[in-house]
């Protein structure tokens, strides 16, 4: 997408059906959150995971129906 601000706007409008975060096991201590605070809680359902030899984890979620 175009960054956390654009992503948050699209999520608020209900235009995002899937989330595919990739988690790198590094602690940096600062930075911009991937998702800024949202107005409502996101209910997600885990669809898939993959673990790579480097320690990176791929996660795939879909928006759960309320």
Secondary structure as UniProt FT lines:
FT   HELIX           4..12
FT   TURN            13..14
FT   STRAND          18..19
FT   STRAND          22..23
FT   STRAND          44..51
FT   TURN            53..54
FT   STRAND          57..63
//
